């Protein structure tokens, strides 16, 4: 069965969500990340790609880079600021690019299920990239890179997601600088979704193999 768990989110105020939002760390190089974050102190790229705030010749796996990530994360939490949810929750996250719409559930998943292959993989990973994200997690004491999972459609889950959106105002609703429309809702009651996922036999990694592998104790 698939285990999902609610969590206490650390999130920006609504008026700064578009500034904090950033592309995944591994879809841009240093120069691209530096350009995207230019003039925006709240961009999460300062945390996920902290070398953008260091000299050009700084090795990306150096101690200075991880230390800068920790410093930038603390500055973001205090200065933005990032708000910590008092109670654990699940979230529904919708992305719209042109006519293409994807809707998913934001939750914590089980590393034990990853190690037991209940969370299925389809790519091999490189040890240097695993070690990079593992070190990033340990220095920040946070997993900052979401893993995109998919599963075979379940009518019950679809119905519960629709209920969560019905009459429930979003926490965030903005268009990012890449013209992708982001909308996020907090799920009012998470227990039914947690129970419904217990009927899902497997989850499959669609994107984020290195992010998933770096969280496993086997990577440490």
Secondary structure per residue as TSV (DSSP state, phi and psi in degrees):
chain	resnum	aa	ss	phi	psi
A	1	X	-	360.0	157.9
A	2	X	-	-96.1	128.6
A	3	X	-	-101.5	124.7
A	4	X	E	-123.1	149.5
A	5	X	E	-134.4	144.5
A	6	X	-	-70.5	165.0
A	7	X	B	-150.6	161.4
A	8	X	-	-87.4	100.9
A	9	X	-	-69.1	147.1
A	10	X	E	-110.6	111.4
A	11	X	E	-141.8	156.8
A	12	X	E	-81.2	162.3
A	13	X	-	-64.6	152.7
A	14	X	G	-55.3	-38.2
A	15	X	G	-71.0	-12.2
A	16	X	G	-115.8	4.6
A	17	X	H	-58.8	-42.7
A	18	X	H	-65.3	-31.4
A	19	X	H	-74.4	-36.1
A	20	X	H	-75.0	-37.4
A	21	X	-	-55.2	138.7
A	22	X	-	-149.1	157.2
A	23	X	-	-67.2	158.9
A	24	X	-	-56.2	147.6
A	25	X	G	-60.2	-27.5
A	26	X	G	-98.4	10.9
A	27	X	G	-104.4	1.5
A	28	X	S	-134.6	151.0
A	29	X	-	-89.8	-179.6
A	30	X	H	-60.0	-45.5
A	31	X	H	-63.3	-41.7
A	32	X	H	-66.3	-41.5
A	33	X	H	-64.2	-41.1
A	34	X	H	-62.9	-39.9
A	35	X	H	-67.0	-42.9
A	36	X	H	-63.8	-35.8
A	37	X	H	-90.4	-4.3
A	38	X	T	-58.3	128.9
A	39	X	T	76.3	5.0
A	40	X	-	-126.2	95.2
A	41	X	T	-67.5	-15.3
A	42	X	T	-95.5	-4.0
A	43	X	-	-59.2	133.3
A	44	X	T	-69.3	-10.5
A	45	X	H	-62.6	-23.8
A	46	X	H	-65.8	-21.8
A	47	X	H	-95.7	-45.4
A	48	X	H	-79.8	-26.9
A	49	X	T	-131.0	63.4
A	50	X	G	-66.2	-14.2
A	51	X	G	-63.1	-15.1
A	52	X	G	-65.9	-17.2
A	53	X	G	-103.4	13.3
A	54	X	S	-122.6	167.3
A	55	X	-	-56.1	151.2
A	56	X	T	-57.0	-31.8
A	57	X	T	-89.3	10.6
A	58	X	-	-73.2	123.3
A	59	X	-	-60.2	134.6
A	60	X	T	-69.9	-16.2
A	61	X	T	-106.3	21.1
A	62	X	S	-82.9	162.0
A	63	X	H	-57.8	-36.0
A	64	X	H	-61.3	-34.7
A	65	X	H	-68.0	-45.7
A	66	X	H	-68.4	-36.9
A	67	X	H	-63.8	-39.3
A	68	X	H	-66.8	-36.2
A	69	X	H	-59.8	-45.2
A	70	X	H	-64.2	-43.1
A	71	X	H	-62.7	-45.6
A	72	X	H	-65.2	-35.9
A	73	X	H	-65.3	-43.4
A	74	X	H	-64.2	-39.9
A	75	X	H	-66.2	-37.8
A	76	X	H	-65.9	-43.8
A	77	X	H	-62.2	-39.9
A	78	X	H	-84.9	-37.7
A	79	X	H	-89.6	-31.0
A	80	X	T	-64.0	-47.9
A	81	X	T	-90.4	168.3
A	82	X	E	-92.1	135.8
A	83	X	E	-102.0	136.3
A	84	X	E	-96.3	125.7
A	85	X	-	-64.5	136.9
A	86	X	S	-74.0	-30.2
A	87	X	S	-125.3	150.1
A	88	X	-	-68.9	147.9
A	89	X	B	-147.6	163.8
A	90	X	-	-106.4	160.7
A	91	X	E	-135.0	150.1
A	92	X	E	-106.0	131.9
A	93	X	E	-126.0	120.8
A	94	X	E	-115.9	131.0
A	95	X	E	-114.4	134.5
A	96	X	E	-129.5	123.1
A	97	X	E	-126.1	104.8
A	98	X	T	63.8	-122.9
A	99	X	T	-92.4	-6.1
A	100	X	E	-87.0	124.7
A	101	X	E	-123.9	131.4
A	102	X	E	-125.4	133.1
A	103	X	E	-126.0	130.9
A	104	X	E	-139.3	177.0
A	105	X	E	-112.2	130.8
A	106	X	E	-96.1	120.3
A	107	X	-	-155.9	167.3
A	108	X	E	-87.0	141.5
A	109	X	E	-120.4	168.7
A	110	X	-	-89.7	123.1
A	111	X	H	-66.4	-33.1
A	112	X	H	-59.1	-39.9
A	113	X	H	-68.8	-31.4
A	114	X	H	-64.2	-47.5
A	115	X	H	-66.5	-28.7
A	116	X	T	-90.3	3.5
A	117	X	T	67.8	21.0
A	118	X	S	-74.8	-32.3
A	119	X	E	-91.7	110.0
A	120	X	E	-87.1	144.7
A	121	X	-	-114.8	159.8
A	122	X	-	-139.3	9.0
A	123	X	S	-131.7	149.4
A	124	X	-	-83.6	155.8
A	125	X	-	-118.9	156.1
A	126	X	-	-96.9	136.2
A	127	X	H	-63.6	-37.1
A	128	X	H	-64.6	-36.9
A	129	X	H	-74.3	-34.6
A	130	X	H	-61.5	-48.5
A	131	X	H	-61.8	-36.8
A	132	X	H	-59.1	-52.0
A	133	X	H	-71.4	-32.5
A	134	X	H	-62.8	-44.3
A	135	X	H	-65.3	-38.6
A	136	X	H	-59.8	-44.4
A	137	X	H	-61.1	-47.0
A	138	X	H	-68.0	-38.8
A	139	X	H	-70.1	-41.8
A	140	X	H	-83.6	-17.2
A	141	X	T	55.7	42.3
A	142	X	S	-158.1	145.4
A	143	X	-	-97.2	105.1
A	144	X	-	-99.1	-1.7
A	145	X	S	-114.1	107.4
A	146	X	-	-65.7	150.1
A	147	X	-	-108.5	130.7
A	148	X	E	-91.6	115.0
A	149	X	E	-112.2	154.4
A	150	X	E	-132.6	168.7
A	151	X	-	-156.4	161.6
A	152	X	-	-69.0	134.4
A	153	X	-	-54.7	137.7
A	154	X	-	-125.8	123.4
A	155	X	H	-59.0	-38.0
A	156	X	H	-63.1	-42.6
A	157	X	H	-66.3	-43.5
A	158	X	H	-57.6	-41.6
A	159	X	H	-65.9	-41.6
A	160	X	H	-67.3	-37.4
A	161	X	H	-64.6	-43.7
A	162	X	H	-60.8	-39.8
A	163	X	H	-63.2	-38.6
A	164	X	H	-64.4	-27.5
A	165	X	H	-89.1	-21.6
A	166	X	T	-68.8	108.6
A	167	X	T	72.5	9.5
A	168	X	-	-104.9	109.9
A	169	X	-	-65.2	143.6
A	170	X	-	-71.6	152.2
A	171	X	S	-73.9	-39.2
A	172	X	E	-135.7	144.1
A	173	X	E	-156.4	101.4
A	174	X	E	-152.5	162.4
A	175	X	E	-108.3	123.0
A	176	X	-	-78.1	173.1
A	177	X	T	-69.9	-6.0
A	178	X	T	-101.0	14.7
A	179	X	S	69.8	15.7
A	180	X	-	-91.0	131.8
A	181	X	E	-90.4	121.8
A	182	X	E	-110.5	130.1
A	183	X	E	-136.1	131.9
A	184	X	E	-132.0	132.2
A	185	X	E	-119.9	146.6
A	186	X	E	-85.4	133.2
A	187	X	-	-74.9	122.4
A	188	X	S	-60.3	-42.9
A	189	X	-	-133.2	116.0
A	190	X	-	-90.4	-19.3
A	191	X	H	-55.7	-43.0
A	192	X	H	-61.2	-37.7
A	193	X	H	-69.5	-41.1
A	194	X	H	-58.9	-44.0
A	195	X	H	-66.2	-40.6
A	196	X	H	-63.7	-36.3
A	197	X	H	-70.2	-17.4
A	198	X	T	-67.1	-13.9
A	199	X	T	-90.8	-3.4
A	200	X	-	-90.7	118.2
A	201	X	-	-72.9	-36.0
A	202	X	-	-141.6	148.7
A	203	X	E	-111.8	151.9
A	204	X	E	-127.4	133.2
A	205	X	E	-75.5	117.8
A	206	X	E	-88.8	-36.4
A	207	X	E	-158.3	139.3
A	208	X	-	112.6	32.3
A	209	X	H	-60.4	-41.3
A	210	X	H	-70.6	-36.8
A	211	X	H	-63.8	-39.4
A	212	X	H	-69.1	-46.3
A	213	X	H	-63.0	-35.0
A	214	X	H	-68.0	-22.6
A	215	X	H	-84.0	-15.7
A	216	X	S	-75.3	141.0
A	217	X	G	-56.9	-24.9
A	218	X	G	-64.0	-20.4
A	219	X	G	-85.8	-3.5
A	220	X	-	-104.9	360.0
